[in-house]
Amino acid sequence: MHYFTPKRCATSNKIMYHDKVQAQHAAEQSFIERGAELWVYRCEFCGCWHLTHRDPQSSYRYIPLNQELKPHSRKKGYKPRRR
């Protein structure tokens, strides 16, 4: 038996939908079948559409791992070397 294997985004590894309508249909099916509320967004890396569980209206915003907002912790008493 042959199963359909969807293409996945190389960056996020999420399923790629070619247009917004396809992605919205998949989100609706997910809600009907599993009760999972999903939102649709356009990927800035591959240009296709993906599904996410995060509400785009929420205050969450993407921050790359190398640009975290919290300061780096240091051991107590640590002093950087003088040059």
PDB file of N, CA, C and O in Angstrom:
ATOM      1  N   MET A   1       0.838  -1.171   0.000  1.00  0.00           N
ATOM      2  CA  MET A   1       0.000   0.000   0.000  1.00  0.00           C
ATOM      3  C   MET A   1       0.889   1.242   0.000  1.00  0.00           C
ATOM      4  O   MET A   1       1.924   1.255   0.665  1.00  0.00           O
ATOM      5  N   HIS A   2       0.507   2.271  -0.725  1.00  0.00           N
ATOM      6  CA  HIS A   2       1.295   3.493  -0.868  1.00  0.00           C
ATOM      7  C   HIS A   2       0.706   4.596   0.016  1.00  0.00           C
ATOM      8  O   HIS A   2      -0.483   4.906  -0.064  1.00  0.00           O
ATOM      9  N   TYR A   3       1.559   5.177   0.853  1.00  0.00           N
ATOM     10  CA  TYR A   3       1.130   6.284   1.703  1.00  0.00           C
ATOM     11  C   TYR A   3       1.723   7.583   1.181  1.00  0.00           C
ATOM     12  O   TYR A   3       2.867   7.617   0.726  1.00  0.00           O
ATOM     13  N   PHE A   4       0.941   8.648   1.251  1.00  0.00           N
ATOM     14  CA  PHE A   4       1.405   9.959   0.824  1.00  0.00           C
ATOM     15  C   PHE A   4       2.339  10.530   1.885  1.00  0.00           C
ATOM     16  O   PHE A   4       1.984  10.594   3.062  1.00  0.00           O
ATOM     17  N   THR A   5       3.525  10.940   1.472  1.00  0.00           N
ATOM     18  CA  THR A   5       4.480  11.566   2.377  1.00  0.00           C
ATOM     19  C   THR A   5       4.618  13.028   1.983  1.00  0.00           C
ATOM     20  O   THR A   5       5.145  13.327   0.911  1.00  0.00           O
ATOM     21  N   PRO A   6       4.154  13.952   2.832  1.00  0.00           N
ATOM     22  CA  PRO A   6       4.213  15.377   2.476  1.00  0.00           C
ATOM     23  C   PRO A   6       5.642  15.913   2.516  1.00  0.00           C
ATOM     24  O   PRO A   6       6.488  15.412   3.256  1.00  0.00           O
ATOM     25  N   LYS A   7       5.893  16.944   1.706  1.00  0.00           N
ATOM     26  CA  LYS A   7       7.199  17.599   1.735  1.00  0.00           C
ATOM     27  C   LYS A   7       7.299  18.415   3.014  1.00  0.00           C
ATOM     28  O   LYS A   7       6.304  18.943   3.511  1.00  0.00           O
ATOM     29  N   ARG A   8       8.517  18.510   3.537  1.00  0.00           N
ATOM     30  CA  ARG A   8       8.744  19.247   4.773  1.00  0.00           C
ATOM     31  C   ARG A   8       9.759  20.360   4.544  1.00  0.00           C
ATOM     32  O   ARG A   8      10.661  20.247   3.714  1.00  0.00           O
ATOM     33  N   CYS A   9       9.587  21.428   5.297  1.00  0.00           N
ATOM     34  CA  CYS A   9      10.477  22.590   5.239  1.00  0.00           C
ATOM     35  C   CYS A   9      11.849  22.189   5.787  1.00  0.00           C
ATOM     36  O   CYS A   9      11.937  21.546   6.833  1.00  0.00           O
ATOM     37  N   ALA A  10      12.904  22.565   5.089  1.00  0.00           N
ATOM     38  CA  ALA A  10      14.259  22.221   5.526  1.00  0.00           C
ATOM     39  C   ALA A  10      14.638  22.937   6.819  1.00  0.00           C
ATOM     40  O   ALA A  10      15.437  22.418   7.598  1.00  0.00           O
ATOM     41  N   THR A  11      14.077  24.117   7.057  1.00  0.00           N
ATOM     42  CA  THR A  11      14.425  24.904   8.242  1.00  0.00           C
ATOM     43  C   THR A  11      13.636  24.474   9.474  1.00  0.00           C
ATOM     44  O   THR A  11      14.220  24.222  10.527  1.00  0.00           O
ATOM     45  N   SER A  12      12.303  24.388   9.347  1.00  0.00           N
ATOM     46  CA  SER A  12      11.458  24.113  10.516  1.00  0.00           C
ATOM     47  C   SER A  12      11.001  22.660  10.610  1.00  0.00           C
ATOM     48  O   SER A  12      10.498  22.235  11.650  1.00  0.00           O
ATOM     49  N   ASN A  13      11.170  21.902   9.540  1.00  0.00           N
ATOM     50  CA  ASN A  13      10.725  20.506   9.444  1.00  0.00           C
ATOM     51  C   ASN A  13       9.205  20.370   9.557  1.00  0.00           C
ATOM     52  O   ASN A  13       8.701  19.305   9.913  1.00  0.00           O
ATOM     53  N   LYS A  14       8.473  21.452   9.252  1.00  0.00           N
ATOM     54  CA  LYS A  14       7.014  21.407   9.259  1.00  0.00           C
ATOM     55  C   LYS A  14       6.510  21.077   7.856  1.00  0.00           C
ATOM     56  O   LYS A  14       7.216  21.279   6.869  1.00  0.00           O
ATOM     57  N   ILE A  15       5.282  20.567   7.780  1.00  0.00           N
ATOM     58  CA  ILE A  15       4.677  20.235   6.489  1.00  0.00           C
ATOM     59  C   ILE A  15       4.471  21.505   5.681  1.00  0.00           C
ATOM     60  O   ILE A  15       4.018  22.522   6.206  1.00  0.00           O
ATOM     61  N   MET A  16       4.812  21.438   4.385  1.00  0.00           N
ATOM     62  CA  MET A  16       4.694  22.588   3.493  1.00  0.00           C
ATOM     63  C   MET A  16       3.357  22.529   2.751  1.00  0.00           C
ATOM     64  O   MET A  16       3.034  21.518   2.126  1.00  0.00           O
ATOM     65  N   TYR A  17       2.584  23.611   2.822  1.00  0.00           N
ATOM     66  CA  TYR A  17       1.344  23.754   2.061  1.00  0.00           C
ATOM     67  C   TYR A  17       1.586  24.842   1.019  1.00  0.00           C
ATOM     68  O   TYR A  17       2.136  25.898   1.334  1.00  0.00           O
ATOM     69  N   HIS A  18       1.175  24.583  -0.227  1.00  0.00           N
ATOM     70  CA  HIS A  18       1.484  25.505  -1.320  1.00  0.00           C
ATOM     71  C   HIS A  18       0.682  26.791  -1.278  1.00  0.00           C
ATOM     72  O   HIS A  18       1.136  27.821  -1.776  1.00  0.00           O
ATOM     73  N   ASP A  19      -0.509  26.746  -0.687  1.00  0.00           N
ATOM     74  CA  ASP A  19      -1.286  27.986  -0.582  1.00  0.00           C
ATOM     75  C   ASP A  19      -2.024  28.031   0.756  1.00  0.00           C
ATOM     76  O   ASP A  19      -2.105  27.037   1.477  1.00  0.00           O
ATOM     77  N   LYS A  20      -2.548  29.193   1.060  1.00  0.00           N
ATOM     78  CA  LYS A  20      -3.197  29.428   2.348  1.00  0.00           C
ATOM     79  C   LYS A  20      -4.462  28.585   2.505  1.00  0.00           C
ATOM     80  O   LYS A  20      -4.784  28.144   3.608  1.00  0.00           O
ATOM     81  N   VAL A  21      -5.173  28.364   1.407  1.00  0.00           N
ATOM     82  CA  VAL A  21      -6.422  27.592   1.451  1.00  0.00           C
ATOM     83  C   VAL A  21      -6.152  26.154   1.887  1.00  0.00           C
ATOM     84  O   VAL A  21      -6.877  25.611   2.720  1.00  0.00           O
ATOM     85  N   GLN A  22      -5.106  25.532   1.324  1.00  0.00           N
ATOM     86  CA  GLN A  22      -4.749  24.164   1.706  1.00  0.00           C
ATOM     87  C   GLN A  22      -4.397  24.088   3.192  1.00  0.00           C
ATOM     88  O   GLN A  22      -4.818  23.169   3.894  1.00  0.00           O
ATOM     89  N   ALA A  23      -3.628  25.056   3.656  1.00  0.00           N
ATOM     90  CA  ALA A  23      -3.210  25.063   5.059  1.00  0.00           C
ATOM     91  C   ALA A  23      -4.407  25.259   5.989  1.00  0.00           C
ATOM     92  O   ALA A  23      -4.502  24.602   7.026  1.00  0.00           O
ATOM     93  N   GLN A  24      -5.319  26.157   5.623  1.00  0.00           N
ATOM     94  CA  GLN A  24      -6.508  26.379   6.449  1.00  0.00           C
ATOM     95  C   GLN A  24      -7.385  25.131   6.486  1.00  0.00           C
ATOM     96  O   GLN A  24      -7.968  24.811   7.523  1.00  0.00           O
ATOM     97  N   HIS A  25      -7.481  24.432   5.368  1.00  0.00           N
ATOM     98  CA  HIS A  25      -8.258  23.190   5.330  1.00  0.00           C
ATOM     99  C   HIS A  25      -7.629  22.154   6.272  1.00  0.00           C
ATOM    100  O   HIS A  25      -8.341  21.462   7.000  1.00  0.00           O
ATOM    101  N   ALA A  26      -6.307  22.053   6.255  1.00  0.00           N
ATOM    102  CA  ALA A  26      -5.617  21.108   7.141  1.00  0.00           C
ATOM    103  C   ALA A  26      -5.829  21.486   8.611  1.00  0.00           C
ATOM    104  O   ALA A  26      -5.990  20.610   9.460  1.00  0.00           O
ATOM    105  N   ALA A  27      -5.830  22.784   8.908  1.00  0.00           N
ATOM    106  CA  ALA A  27      -6.066  23.243  10.283  1.00  0.00           C
ATOM    107  C   ALA A  27      -7.488  22.895  10.728  1.00  0.00           C
ATOM    108  O   ALA A  27      -7.699  22.475  11.866  1.00  0.00           O
ATOM    109  N   GLU A  28      -8.457  23.069   9.835  1.00  0.00           N
ATOM    110  CA  GLU A  28      -9.850  22.718  10.153  1.00  0.00           C
ATOM    111  C   GLU A  28      -9.990  21.222  10.392  1.00  0.00           C
ATOM    112  O   GLU A  28     -10.678  20.806  11.324  1.00  0.00           O
ATOM    113  N   GLN A  29      -9.344  20.407   9.558  1.00  0.00           N
ATOM    114  CA  GLN A  29      -9.393  18.953   9.719  1.00  0.00           C
ATOM    115  C   GLN A  29      -8.777  18.542  11.056  1.00  0.00           C
ATOM    116  O   GLN A  29      -9.288  17.647  11.730  1.00  0.00           O
ATOM    117  N   SER A  30      -7.696  19.189  11.430  1.00  0.00           N
ATOM    118  CA  SER A  30      -7.047  18.888  12.703  1.00  0.00           C
ATOM    119  C   SER A  30      -7.975  19.201  13.873  1.00  0.00           C
ATOM    120  O   SER A  30      -8.025  18.455  14.851  1.00  0.00           O
ATOM    121  N   PHE A  31      -8.707  20.307  13.764  1.00  0.00           N
ATOM    122  CA  PHE A  31      -9.639  20.675  14.829  1.00  0.00           C
ATOM    123  C   PHE A  31     -10.792  19.674  14.910  1.00  0.00           C
ATOM    124  O   PHE A  31     -11.204  19.290  16.004  1.00  0.00           O
ATOM    125  N   ILE A  32     -11.311  19.252  13.757  1.00  0.00           N
ATOM    126  CA  ILE A  32     -12.422  18.291  13.719  1.00  0.00           C
ATOM    127  C   ILE A  32     -11.978  16.937  14.276  1.00  0.00           C
ATOM    128  O   ILE A  32     -12.678  16.338  15.092  1.00  0.00           O
ATOM    129  N   GLU A  33     -10.811  16.459  13.830  1.00  0.00           N
ATOM    130  CA  GLU A  33     -10.357  15.121  14.200  1.00  0.00           C
ATOM    131  C   GLU A  33      -9.767  15.040  15.610  1.00  0.00           C
ATOM    132  O   GLU A  33      -9.998  14.062  16.321  1.00  0.00           O
ATOM    133  N   ARG A  34      -9.006  16.064  16.020  1.00  0.00           N
ATOM    134  CA  ARG A  34      -8.283  15.987  17.291  1.00  0.00           C
ATOM    135  C   ARG A  34      -8.597  17.103  18.267  1.00  0.00           C
ATOM    136  O   ARG A  34      -8.149  17.067  19.413  1.00  0.00           O
ATOM    137  N   GLY A  35      -9.365  18.099  17.830  1.00  0.00           N
ATOM    138  CA  GLY A  35      -9.677  19.221  18.708  1.00  0.00           C
ATOM    139  C   GLY A  35      -8.508  20.172  18.902  1.00  0.00           C
ATOM    140  O   GLY A  35      -8.501  20.965  19.843  1.00  0.00           O
ATOM    141  N   ALA A  36      -7.518  20.099  18.014  1.00  0.00           N
ATOM    142  CA  ALA A  36      -6.332  20.954  18.116  1.00  0.00           C
ATOM    143  C   ALA A  36      -6.553  22.236  17.322  1.00  0.00           C
ATOM    144  O   ALA A  36      -6.757  22.197  16.109  1.00  0.00           O
ATOM    145  N   GLU A  37      -6.512  23.374  18.017  1.00  0.00           N
ATOM    146  CA  GLU A  37      -6.693  24.658  17.342  1.00  0.00           C
ATOM    147  C   GLU A  37      -5.351  25.110  16.771  1.00  0.00           C
ATOM    148  O   GLU A  37      -4.391  25.320  17.512  1.00  0.00           O
ATOM    149  N   LEU A  38      -5.295  25.256  15.450  1.00  0.00           N
ATOM    150  CA  LEU A  38      -4.060  25.631  14.773  1.00  0.00           C
ATOM    151  C   LEU A  38      -4.265  26.890  13.950  1.00  0.00           C
ATOM    152  O   LEU A  38      -5.369  27.178  13.488  1.00  0.00           O
ATOM    153  N   TRP A  39      -3.177  27.638  13.774  1.00  0.00           N
ATOM    154  CA  TRP A  39      -3.203  28.843  12.947  1.00  0.00           C
ATOM    155  C   TRP A  39      -2.283  28.651  11.753  1.00  0.00           C
ATOM    156  O   TRP A  39      -1.393  27.801  11.766  1.00  0.00           O
ATOM    157  N   VAL A  40      -2.510  29.448  10.730  1.00  0.00           N
ATOM    158  CA  VAL A  40      -1.771  29.357   9.477  1.00  0.00           C
ATOM    159  C   VAL A  40      -0.843  30.564   9.368  1.00  0.00           C
ATOM    160  O   VAL A  40      -1.226  31.684   9.707  1.00  0.00           O
ATOM    161  N   TYR A  41       0.380  30.326   8.892  1.00  0.00           N
ATOM    162  CA  TYR A  41       1.304  31.445   8.644  1.00  0.00           C
ATOM    163  C   TYR A  41       2.207  31.119   7.461  1.00  0.00           C
ATOM    164  O   TYR A  41       2.424  29.953   7.131  1.00  0.00           O
ATOM    165  N   ARG A  42       2.724  32.153   6.837  1.00  0.00           N
ATOM    166  CA  ARG A  42       3.632  31.987   5.710  1.00  0.00           C
ATOM    167  C   ARG A  42       5.068  31.959   6.237  1.00  0.00           C
ATOM    168  O   ARG A  42       5.472  32.830   7.008  1.00  0.00           O
ATOM    169  N   CYS A  43       5.826  30.960   5.819  1.00  0.00           N
ATOM    170  CA  CYS A  43       7.207  30.780   6.267  1.00  0.00           C
ATOM    171  C   CYS A  43       8.116  31.775   5.555  1.00  0.00           C
ATOM    172  O   CYS A  43       8.066  31.914   4.333  1.00  0.00           O
ATOM    173  N   GLU A  44       8.944  32.463   6.328  1.00  0.00           N
ATOM    174  CA  GLU A  44       9.858  33.435   5.735  1.00  0.00           C
ATOM    175  C   GLU A  44      11.073  32.766   5.098  1.00  0.00           C
ATOM    176  O   GLU A  44      11.825  33.416   4.373  1.00  0.00           O
ATOM    177  N   PHE A  45      11.273  31.474   5.361  1.00  0.00           N
ATOM    178  CA  PHE A  45      12.423  30.769   4.808  1.00  0.00           C
ATOM    179  C   PHE A  45      12.106  30.074   3.487  1.00  0.00           C
ATOM    180  O   PHE A  45      12.849  30.217   2.516  1.00  0.00           O
ATOM    181  N   CYS A  46      11.000  29.319   3.446  1.00  0.00           N
ATOM    182  CA  CYS A  46      10.688  28.555   2.233  1.00  0.00           C
ATOM    183  C   CYS A  46       9.582  29.188   1.402  1.00  0.00           C
ATOM    184  O   CYS A  46       9.407  28.817   0.241  1.00  0.00           O
ATOM    185  N   GLY A  47       8.827  30.134   1.962  1.00  0.00           N
ATOM    186  CA  GLY A  47       7.764  30.804   1.213  1.00  0.00           C
ATOM    187  C   GLY A  47       6.451  30.036   1.175  1.00  0.00           C
ATOM    188  O   GLY A  47       5.459  30.538   0.647  1.00  0.00           O
ATOM    189  N   CYS A  48       6.429  28.830   1.727  1.00  0.00           N
ATOM    190  CA  CYS A  48       5.194  28.044   1.769  1.00  0.00           C
ATOM    191  C   CYS A  48       4.440  28.358   3.057  1.00  0.00           C
ATOM    192  O   CYS A  48       4.883  29.162   3.876  1.00  0.00           O
ATOM    193  N   TRP A  49       3.292  27.705   3.217  1.00  0.00           N
ATOM    194  CA  TRP A  49       2.441  27.931   4.392  1.00  0.00           C
ATOM    195  C   TRP A  49       2.604  26.778   5.368  1.00  0.00           C
ATOM    196  O   TRP A  49       2.729  25.623   4.959  1.00  0.00           O
ATOM    197  N   HIS A  50       2.603  27.090   6.656  1.00  0.00           N
ATOM    198  CA  HIS A  50       2.723  26.098   7.722  1.00  0.00           C
ATOM    199  C   HIS A  50       1.610  26.302   8.740  1.00  0.00           C
ATOM    200  O   HIS A  50       0.901  27.308   8.719  1.00  0.00           O
ATOM    201  N   LEU A  51       1.472  25.317   9.640  1.00  0.00           N
ATOM    202  CA  LEU A  51       0.527  25.394  10.753  1.00  0.00           C
ATOM    203  C   LEU A  51       1.307  25.582  12.047  1.00  0.00           C
ATOM    204  O   LEU A  51       2.418  25.074  12.193  1.00  0.00           O
ATOM    205  N   THR A  52       0.719  26.311  12.975  1.00  0.00           N
ATOM    206  CA  THR A  52       1.334  26.502  14.283  1.00  0.00           C
ATOM    207  C   THR A  52       0.264  26.471  15.358  1.00  0.00           C
ATOM    208  O   THR A  52      -0.895  26.799  15.106  1.00  0.00           O
ATOM    209  N   HIS A  53       0.663  26.073  16.561  1.00  0.00           N
ATOM    210  CA  HIS A  53      -0.283  26.076  17.686  1.00  0.00           C
ATOM    211  C   HIS A  53      -0.270  27.418  18.406  1.00  0.00           C
ATOM    212  O   HIS A  53      -1.107  27.646  19.279  1.00  0.00           O
ATOM    213  N   ARG A  54       0.657  28.313  18.064  1.00  0.00           N
ATOM    214  CA  ARG A  54       0.733  29.640  18.697  1.00  0.00           C
ATOM    215  C   ARG A  54      -0.183  30.625  17.982  1.00  0.00           C
ATOM    216  O   ARG A  54      -0.184  30.718  16.754  1.00  0.00           O
ATOM    217  N   ASP A  55      -0.952  31.347  18.762  1.00  0.00           N
ATOM    218  CA  ASP A  55      -1.852  32.361  18.214  1.00  0.00           C
ATOM    219  C   ASP A  55      -1.016  33.537  17.696  1.00  0.00           C
ATOM    220  O   ASP A  55      -0.240  34.115  18.457  1.00  0.00           O
ATOM    221  N   PRO A  56      -1.159  33.899  16.422  1.00  0.00           N
ATOM    222  CA  PRO A  56      -0.362  35.011  15.884  1.00  0.00           C
ATOM    223  C   PRO A  56      -0.693  36.353  16.531  1.00  0.00           C
ATOM    224  O   PRO A  56       0.106  37.284  16.439  1.00  0.00           O
ATOM    225  N   GLN A  57      -1.848  36.477  17.181  1.00  0.00           N
ATOM    226  CA  GLN A  57      -2.224  37.721  17.853  1.00  0.00           C
ATOM    227  C   GLN A  57      -1.610  37.833  19.251  1.00  0.00           C
ATOM    228  O   GLN A  57      -1.694  38.885  19.885  1.00  0.00           O
ATOM    229  N   SER A  58      -0.991  36.744  19.732  1.00  0.00           N
ATOM    230  CA  SER A  58      -0.403  36.781  21.073  1.00  0.00           C
ATOM    231  C   SER A  58       0.882  37.606  21.057  1.00  0.00           C
ATOM    232  O   SER A  58       1.367  38.000  19.997  1.00  0.00           O
ATOM    233  N   SER A  59       1.414  37.855  22.227  1.00  0.00           N
ATOM    234  CA  SER A  59       2.592  38.709  22.344  1.00  0.00           C
ATOM    235  C   SER A  59       3.893  37.960  22.071  1.00  0.00           C
ATOM    236  O   SER A  59       4.967  38.558  22.138  1.00  0.00           O
ATOM    237  N   TYR A  60       3.821  36.663  21.763  1.00  0.00           N
ATOM    238  CA  TYR A  60       5.031  35.892  21.475  1.00  0.00           C
ATOM    239  C   TYR A  60       5.677  36.392  20.196  1.00  0.00           C
ATOM    240  O   TYR A  60       5.001  36.649  19.200  1.00  0.00           O
ATOM    241  N   ARG A  61       6.997  36.526  20.237  1.00  0.00           N
ATOM    242  CA  ARG A  61       7.716  36.824  19.011  1.00  0.00           C
ATOM    243  C   ARG A  61       8.965  35.967  18.974  1.00  0.00           C
ATOM    244  O   ARG A  61       9.528  35.626  20.014  1.00  0.00           O
ATOM    245  N   TYR A  62       9.396  35.623  17.775  1.00  0.00           N
ATOM    246  CA  TYR A  62      10.536  34.737  17.582  1.00  0.00           C
ATOM    247  C   TYR A  62      11.838  35.468  17.891  1.00  0.00           C
ATOM    248  O   TYR A  62      12.078  36.557  17.368  1.00  0.00           O
ATOM    249  N   ILE A  63      12.676  34.876  18.737  1.00  0.00           N
ATOM    250  CA  ILE A  63      13.992  35.419  19.041  1.00  0.00           C
ATOM    251  C   ILE A  63      15.000  34.305  18.768  1.00  0.00           C
ATOM    252  O   ILE A  63      14.912  33.240  19.379  1.00  0.00           O
ATOM    253  N   PRO A  64      15.956  34.527  17.865  1.00  0.00           N
ATOM    254  CA  PRO A  64      16.961  33.490  17.604  1.00  0.00           C
ATOM    255  C   PRO A  64      17.699  33.117  18.886  1.00  0.00           C
ATOM    256  O   PRO A  64      17.858  33.947  19.781  1.00  0.00           O
ATOM    257  N   LEU A  65      18.150  31.866  18.971  1.00  0.00           N
ATOM    258  CA  LEU A  65      18.788  31.377  20.189  1.00  0.00           C
ATOM    259  C   LEU A  65      20.048  32.155  20.545  1.00  0.00           C
ATOM    260  O   LEU A  65      20.390  32.265  21.723  1.00  0.00           O
ATOM    261  N   ASN A  66      20.744  32.696  19.548  1.00  0.00           N
ATOM    262  CA  ASN A  66      21.972  33.423  19.849  1.00  0.00           C
ATOM    263  C   ASN A  66      21.706  34.867  20.274  1.00  0.00           C
ATOM    264  O   ASN A  66      22.653  35.609  20.533  1.00  0.00           O
ATOM    265  N   GLN A  67      20.452  35.277  20.351  1.00  0.00           N
ATOM    266  CA  GLN A  67      20.101  36.637  20.745  1.00  0.00           C
ATOM    267  C   GLN A  67      19.090  36.635  21.886  1.00  0.00           C
ATOM    268  O   GLN A  67      18.132  37.408  21.875  1.00  0.00           O
ATOM    269  N   GLU A  68      19.303  35.779  22.853  1.00  0.00           N
ATOM    270  CA  GLU A  68      18.366  35.689  23.970  1.00  0.00           C
ATOM    271  C   GLU A  68      18.397  36.971  24.794  1.00  0.00           C
ATOM    272  O   GLU A  68      19.417  37.659  24.846  1.00  0.00           O
ATOM    273  N   LEU A  69      17.289  37.283  25.428  1.00  0.00           N
ATOM    274  CA  LEU A  69      17.179  38.508  26.200  1.00  0.00           C
ATOM    275  C   LEU A  69      17.742  38.389  27.611  1.00  0.00           C
ATOM    276  O   LEU A  69      18.145  39.394  28.198  1.00  0.00           O
ATOM    277  N   LYS A  70      17.777  37.182  28.164  1.00  0.00           N
ATOM    278  CA  LYS A  70      18.255  37.040  29.534  1.00  0.00           C
ATOM    279  C   LYS A  70      19.787  37.112  29.574  1.00  0.00           C
ATOM    280  O   LYS A  70      20.447  36.646  28.645  1.00  0.00           O
ATOM    281  N   PRO A  71      20.350  37.683  30.623  1.00  0.00           N
ATOM    282  CA  PRO A  71      21.812  37.791  30.711  1.00  0.00           C
ATOM    283  C   PRO A  71      22.440  36.433  30.973  1.00  0.00           C
ATOM    284  O   PRO A  71      21.801  35.544  31.537  1.00  0.00           O
ATOM    285  N   HIS A  72      23.674  36.275  30.570  1.00  0.00           N
ATOM    286  CA  HIS A  72      24.393  35.030  30.825  1.00  0.00           C
ATOM    287  C   HIS A  72      24.747  34.962  32.301  1.00  0.00           C
ATOM    288  O   HIS A  72      25.225  35.940  32.877  1.00  0.00           O
ATOM    289  N   SER A  73      24.516  33.821  32.906  1.00  0.00           N
ATOM    290  CA  SER A  73      24.810  33.692  34.330  1.00  0.00           C
ATOM    291  C   SER A  73      26.309  33.464  34.526  1.00  0.00           C
ATOM    292  O   SER A  73      26.975  32.870  33.678  1.00  0.00           O
ATOM    293  N   ARG A  74      26.813  33.932  35.629  1.00  0.00           N
ATOM    294  CA  ARG A  74      28.218  33.759  35.997  1.00  0.00           C
ATOM    295  C   ARG A  74      28.271  33.133  37.386  1.00  0.00           C
ATOM    296  O   ARG A  74      27.344  33.276  38.183  1.00  0.00           O
ATOM    297  N   LYS A  75      29.361  32.445  37.659  1.00  0.00           N
ATOM    298  CA  LYS A  75      29.547  31.899  38.995  1.00  0.00           C
ATOM    299  C   LYS A  75      29.675  33.041  39.988  1.00  0.00           C
ATOM    300  O   LYS A  75      30.128  34.131  39.641  1.00  0.00           O
ATOM    301  N   LYS A  76      29.275  32.784  41.224  1.00  0.00           N
ATOM    302  CA  LYS A  76      29.390  33.810  42.262  1.00  0.00           C
ATOM    303  C   LYS A  76      30.870  34.133  42.477  1.00  0.00           C
ATOM    304  O   LYS A  76      31.692  33.239  42.673  1.00  0.00           O
ATOM    305  N   GLY A  77      31.185  35.409  42.437  1.00  0.00           N
ATOM    306  CA  GLY A  77      32.562  35.827  42.633  1.00  0.00           C
ATOM    307  C   GLY A  77      33.384  35.857  41.357  1.00  0.00           C
ATOM    308  O   GLY A  77      34.568  36.190  41.399  1.00  0.00           O
ATOM    309  N   TYR A  78      32.782  35.516  40.223  1.00  0.00           N
ATOM    310  CA  TYR A  78      33.526  35.529  38.964  1.00  0.00           C
ATOM    311  C   TYR A  78      33.852  36.954  38.549  1.00  0.00           C
ATOM    312  O   TYR A  78      32.974  37.816  38.517  1.00  0.00           O
ATOM    313  N   LYS A  79      35.111  37.198  38.233  1.00  0.00           N
ATOM    314  CA  LYS A  79      35.513  38.504  37.723  1.00  0.00           C
ATOM    315  C   LYS A  79      36.249  38.284  36.407  1.00  0.00           C
ATOM    316  O   LYS A  79      37.161  37.460  36.342  1.00  0.00           O
ATOM    317  N   PRO A  80      35.871  39.000  35.370  1.00  0.00           N
ATOM    318  CA  PRO A  80      36.584  38.828  34.097  1.00  0.00           C
ATOM    319  C   PRO A  80      38.030  39.318  34.210  1.00  0.00           C
ATOM    320  O   PRO A  80      38.329  40.222  34.991  1.00  0.00           O
ATOM    321  N   ARG A  81      38.910  38.720  33.435  1.00  0.00           N
ATOM    322  CA  ARG A  81      40.325  39.106  33.451  1.00  0.00           C
ATOM    323  C   ARG A  81      40.515  40.502  32.896  1.00  0.00           C
ATOM    324  O   ARG A  81      39.837  40.919  31.957  1.00  0.00           O
ATOM    325  N   ARG A  82      41.447  41.208  33.495  1.00  0.00           N
ATOM    326  CA  ARG A  82      41.814  42.514  32.944  1.00  0.00           C
ATOM    327  C   ARG A  82      42.839  42.302  31.856  1.00  0.00           C
ATOM    328  O   ARG A  82      43.654  41.383  31.931  1.00  0.00           O
ATOM    329  N   ARG A  83      42.801  43.132  30.864  1.00  0.00           N
ATOM    330  CA  ARG A  83      43.770  43.011  29.773  1.00  0.00           C
ATOM    331  C   ARG A  83      44.706  44.160  29.781  1.00  0.00           C
ATOM    332  O   ARG A  83      45.596  44.237  28.935  1.00  0.00           O
TER     333      ARG A  83
END
